[in-house]
Amino acid sequence: MLEESINKLVDYIESKDLKGYDPYDVLNSFFNFKLLGKWGPVLAIQFLKRNPINIRPLLGIKRDYNPKGMGLFLKAYCLLYKKTGEKKYIEKAAWIFGWLKDNYSKGYSGHAWGYNFDWASPGSYLKKYTPSVVVTSFVVDGLFEYYKVTQEQEVKEIIVSAAEYIKKDIPVIELHEGISFSYTHLSKGCCYNASLLAAEILAKSDFVQGKSENLALVNRSIDFVLSKQKETGEWWYSFSPVNNSERKQIDFHQGFILVSLFNLNGLLQVPRKDVNRSIEKGLVFYRQYQFKVNGRSFWRLPQSWPVDIHNQSQGVITFTRLKCFDKTHFEFAKQIANWTIENMQSKSGYFYYRKTPFFSNRIPYIRWSQAWMLLALTELYINEE
């Protein structure tokens, strides 16, 4: 079932030329939602994200390449090539690399990437392609896998260049427990998963160069995140150094943090025992409280519905990659994948965005759903005996 599901998904993705819609792309519309005031763009994003009827064509929103999605696709195609040896996968990976090389955000201290749509929140407005740590990190993760396959000097140089963007453009918040990298060059918050993703870029830059020049920054960013883990194993979403408070949000970001800590510990010359202890504690919480035994995820604790494809895909990735901590984790990853395939994959191959007890939002988002599920299923596939 797994291989068939992957093949159907690949066929769908390639039939769309790797282009698609995104839950947050409403500001690509021909209509200027700023005319509705400060809250116009914010409310438009929230409405369209929740609307199960895809009215984007009516708003003039076109399918497009998403840089983060392309980074995820690049990694997935590299893994498929390593598993199967089929030339078509490395050829597609090479094409994606070329696209990413040509479509980074110019004007920064190094290579960086951002979303292909404007983003509005009550406190800020970011233009499309404004780079962020998160988008850049997942692109670099794809490049890192591509470099391991090809050993191309140009790929290595771009990874190193991305580390310069982190070190020179991203604000660093100094805290008693360590440091936190900001989400973008325009922000100064402490988002735990974003900070670790910035550290991953630095660690991968060191790895491809055989150096340890960023080791202190990486370790201090790990220190801060470890200090924010709750006694029961979970992390909340972010910390405000201004008022010394945390934003409580427990969802797929728990999986992000666990995987980043695991990746970083694997990139360190001497793995840290405290990181492994933290991962073990976090995995217990993640599995026990954020998933049902049948593989269906909760949305945001304590809310059970809707089932979001991002929670499902991250569960597969986390329990597959961290299977070394508990031999039953890999079987649980397969349980999550099986539930998702049976309940959220369409006959044409793509995965639904969300599922409720009464209906499913079947809009085929290219990054949020298809790219993440392709990577998740591929990681599971390459780890099967």
C-alpha positions in Angstrom: 0.0 0.0 0.0 2.8 2.4 0.8 4.6 2.2 -2.5 1.3 2.4 -4.4 0.4 5.5 -2.4 3.7 7.2 -3.1 3.5 6.4 -6.9 0.0 7.9 -7.0 1.1 11.0 -5.2 4.2 11.5 -7.4 2.0 11.1 -10.5 -0.4 13.8 -9.2 2.4 16.2 -8.2 4.1 15.9 -11.5 0.8 16.2 -13.4 0.6 19.7 -11.8 4.3 20.4 -12.6 4.9 20.8 -8.8 2.7 23.9 -8.7 -0.3 24.4 -6.6 -2.3 26.5 -4.1 -1.5 27.2 -0.5 -3.8 27.7 2.6 -2.3 31.2 3.0 -2.1 32.5 -0.6 -5.2 34.7 -0.7 -3.1 37.9 -0.9 -2.0 36.7 -4.4 -5.5 37.7 -5.5 -6.0 40.6 -7.9 -8.2 42.2 -5.2 -6.3 44.5 -2.8 -7.6 43.5 0.6 -5.8 46.4 2.2 -8.7 48.5 0.9 -10.7 46.9 3.6 -8.4 48.4 6.3 -5.7 46.9 8.6 -7.7 43.8 9.3 -8.8 43.1 5.7 -5.7 41.0 4.7 -5.7 39.2 8.0 -9.4 38.2 7.9 -9.1 37.3 4.2 -6.3 34.8 5.0 -8.2 33.2 7.9 -11.4 33.0 5.8 -9.9 31.3 2.8 -7.8 29.0 4.9 -11.0 27.7 6.5 -13.2 27.7 3.4 -13.5 24.1 2.1 -14.6 25.4 -1.3 -11.7 26.5 -3.4 -12.7 29.9 -4.8 -9.1 30.9 -5.6 -9.7 30.8 -9.4 -12.5 33.3 -8.9 -10.1 35.6 -7.0 -7.4 35.3 -9.8 -5.1 33.3 -7.6 -2.9 30.9 -9.8 -1.1 27.7 -9.0 2.5 28.5 -8.3 5.8 27.0 -7.1 6.3 27.3 -3.3 10.0 27.6 -2.3 9.5 25.6 0.9 7.5 23.0 -1.0 10.3 22.8 -3.5 12.8 22.2 -0.7 10.7 19.3 0.6 10.3 17.9 -2.9 14.0 18.0 -3.4 14.7 16.0 -0.3 11.9 13.5 -1.2 13.2 12.9 -4.7 16.8 12.4 -3.4 15.6 9.8 -1.0 13.5 8.0 -3.6 16.6 7.9 -5.8 18.7 6.5 -3.1 16.1 3.8 -2.4 15.3 2.8 -5.9 18.3 4.0 -8.0 15.8 5.1 -10.7 17.3 7.9 -12.8 14.1 9.8 -13.2 14.2 10.8 -9.5 17.7 12.3 -9.6 16.8 14.1 -12.8 13.8 15.7 -11.2 15.9 16.5 -8.1 18.4 18.3 -10.4 15.6 20.3 -12.0 14.3 21.3 -8.6 17.8 22.3 -7.5 18.1 24.5 -10.6 14.8 26.2 -9.7 15.9 26.9 -6.1 19.2 28.2 -7.2 17.5 30.7 -9.6 14.7 31.7 -7.3 16.2 32.7 -4.0 15.5 36.1 -2.4 18.1 38.6 -3.5 19.5 41.4 -1.4 20.6 39.5 1.7 23.9 38.4 3.1 23.4 34.9 1.8 21.0 32.6 0.0 17.6 32.6 1.6 14.1 31.8 0.6 10.5 33.0 1.5 6.9 32.1 0.7 5.4 33.0 -2.7 2.7 35.1 -1.2 2.2 38.1 1.0 1.6 37.4 4.7 -0.5 39.5 7.1 -0.9 39.3 10.8 -2.3 41.9 13.3 1.2 43.1 14.0 3.0 42.9 10.6 2.8 42.6 6.9 5.4 40.7 4.9 5.7 40.9 1.1 6.1 37.7 -0.9 9.5 36.2 -1.0 10.6 37.9 2.2 13.0 35.2 3.4 12.5 33.4 6.7 14.5 31.0 8.8 11.8 28.3 8.4 11.5 28.4 4.6 15.3 28.7 4.2 16.0 25.8 6.6 13.7 23.3 4.7 15.3 24.4 1.4 18.7 23.8 2.9 17.6 20.4 4.2 16.7 19.5 0.7 20.0 20.9 -0.6 21.9 18.9 2.1 20.4 15.7 0.9 21.1 16.6 -2.7 24.7 17.4 -1.8 25.1 14.0 -0.1 24.0 12.4 -3.4 25.9 14.5 -5.9 28.8 16.1 -4.0 28.5 19.1 -6.2 30.6 22.1 -5.1 27.9 24.6 -6.1 25.4 22.9 -3.7 27.9 23.1 -0.9 28.5 26.8 -1.5 24.8 27.6 -1.4 24.4 25.8 2.0 27.4 27.8 3.4 25.9 31.0 1.9 22.6 30.3 3.7 24.5 30.2 7.0 25.8 33.7 6.3 22.2 34.8 6.0 21.5 33.4 9.4 24.6 34.9 11.1 24.5 38.3 9.5 20.8 39.1 8.9 18.8 37.2 11.6 18.5 38.9 15.0 19.7 36.8 18.0 18.0 37.2 21.3 20.5 36.7 24.2 18.9 35.0 27.2 20.1 33.6 30.5 19.5 30.1 29.3 21.1 30.5 25.8 20.1 32.2 22.6 17.2 32.2 20.2 17.3 33.1 16.5 14.4 35.1 15.2 11.9 34.0 12.6 12.9 36.7 10.0 15.3 39.7 9.8 12.3 41.8 10.8 11.2 40.0 13.9 12.7 39.5 17.4 10.5 36.8 19.0 11.7 33.5 20.4 9.9 30.7 18.4 11.4 27.4 19.6 11.2 25.4 16.4 12.3 28.3 14.2 15.4 28.9 16.3 16.4 25.3 16.0 15.9 25.3 12.3 18.3 28.3 12.1 20.8 26.3 14.1 20.3 23.3 11.7 21.5 25.6 8.8 24.6 26.5 10.8 25.3 22.9 11.7 24.9 21.7 8.1 27.2 24.5 6.9 29.8 23.3 9.4 29.3 19.7 8.3 29.8 20.2 4.6 32.9 22.2 5.3 34.4 19.9 7.9 34.5 22.8 10.4 33.0 23.7 13.8 33.0 27.5 13.5 29.3 27.6 14.4 29.4 25.1 17.2 29.0 27.6 20.0 25.9 29.2 18.5 24.3 25.8 17.8 24.9 24.6 21.3 23.5 27.8 22.9 20.4 27.6 20.8 19.9 24.0 21.9 20.4 25.1 25.5 17.6 27.6 25.4 15.1 25.2 23.8 15.9 22.4 26.3 15.3 24.9 29.1 11.8 25.5 27.9 10.7 21.9 27.9 7.9 21.1 30.4 8.3 18.5 33.0 5.7 16.4 31.2 7.8 16.5 28.0 6.1 19.0 25.7 7.1 22.4 24.5 4.8 25.4 24.0 5.2 27.5 20.8 7.2 30.6 21.7 8.6 32.8 24.4 8.3 36.6 24.8 11.4 38.1 26.5 9.5 41.4 26.8 6.9 40.2 29.3 8.5 36.8 30.2 5.6 34.8 29.0 5.0 31.8 26.6 2.4 31.2 23.9 0.7 27.9 24.5 0.2 26.0 21.3 0.8 22.3 21.1 0.5 20.7 17.6 2.9 19.5 14.9 5.6 21.9 16.1 6.3 19.4 18.8 7.4 17.0 16.1 9.5 19.8 14.5 11.4 20.4 17.7 12.0 16.7 18.3 13.3 16.1 14.8 15.5 19.3 14.9 17.1 18.2 18.2 17.8 14.8 16.7 19.2 16.3 13.5 21.4 18.7 15.5 22.7 16.0 17.8 23.7 13.9 14.8 25.6 16.8 13.3 27.5 17.6 16.5 31.0 16.1 16.7 30.1 14.8 20.2 26.4 14.1 20.7 24.9 15.5 23.8 23.3 13.1 26.4 21.0 15.8 27.7 19.5 16.2 24.1 18.8 12.5 23.9 17.1 12.6 27.3 15.0 15.5 26.2 14.0 13.8 23.0 13.0 10.6 24.9 10.8 12.6 27.2 9.3 14.6 24.3 8.5 11.5 22.3 6.5 10.0 25.2 4.3 13.1 25.4 4.0 13.4 21.6 2.9 9.8 21.1 0.7 9.5 24.2 -1.2 12.8 24.0 -1.1 14.0 20.4 -2.1 10.8 18.6 -4.8 8.2 19.1 -3.7 4.6 19.0 -5.1 4.2 15.5 -2.8 6.8 14.1 -5.2 9.8 14.0 -3.7 13.0 15.4 -5.2 15.6 17.6 -5.3 19.1 16.1 -4.1 21.4 18.9 -4.3 20.1 22.4 -6.8 19.6 23.8 -8.8 20.0 20.6 -9.4 16.6 18.8 -10.7 17.9 15.5 -10.0 18.7 12.7 -7.4 16.2 11.6 -4.8 18.3 9.8 -2.6 16.6 7.2 0.4 18.5 8.6 -0.1 16.8 11.9 -0.3 13.4 10.2 2.8 13.9 8.0 4.9 15.2 10.9 3.9 12.2 13.0 5.1 9.8 10.3 8.4 11.8 9.9 9.1 12.0 13.6 8.4 8.4 14.6 10.3 7.1 11.5 13.4 9.2 12.0 13.5 8.8 15.8 12.8 5.0 15.7 16.1 4.4 17.5 14.6 5.6 20.8 11.9 2.9 20.9 11.5 0.0 18.5 7.7 0.4 18.5 8.0 4.0 17.1 8.5 2.8 13.5 5.4 0.5 13.7 3.5 3.5 15.0 4.7 5.6 12.1 3.3 3.0 9.7 0.0 3.1 11.7 -0.2 6.9 11.2 0.6 6.5 7.5 -2.0 3.8 7.0 -4.7 5.8 8.7 -3.8 8.8 6.6 -3.8 6.9 3.3 -7.1 5.3 4.0 -8.8 8.4 5.2 -7.2 11.4 3.5 -5.8 10.3 0.2 -8.0 10.8 -2.9 -8.4 8.4 -5.7 -6.4 10.7 -7.9 -3.4 10.5 -5.5 -3.4 13.8 -3.6 -4.0 14.3 0.1 -6.8 16.3 1.7 -6.0 19.3 3.8 -8.3 18.6 6.7 -10.9 16.0 7.9 -13.7 16.5 10.4 -16.3 14.0 11.7 -18.7 15.4 9.1 -16.8 16.4 6.0 -13.3 16.8 4.5 -11.6 19.8 3.1 -10.3 18.3 -0.1 -8.4 21.3 -1.5 -5.1 19.9 -2.8 -2.6 22.3 -1.3 0.8 21.7 -2.8 3.1 22.6 0.1 1.0 22.0 3.2 -0.3 18.7 2.1 1.4 17.1 -0.9 5.0 18.1 -0.3 4.9 17.1 3.4 3.1 13.8 2.7 5.5 12.9 -0.1 8.5 13.4 2.3 6.8 11.6 5.1 5.8 8.5 3.1 9.3 8.5 1.4 11.0 8.5 4.7 8.9 5.6 5.9 9.5 3.8 2.6 13.3 4.1 2.7 13.3 2.7 6.3 11.3 -0.4 5.5 13.3 -3.6 5.4 
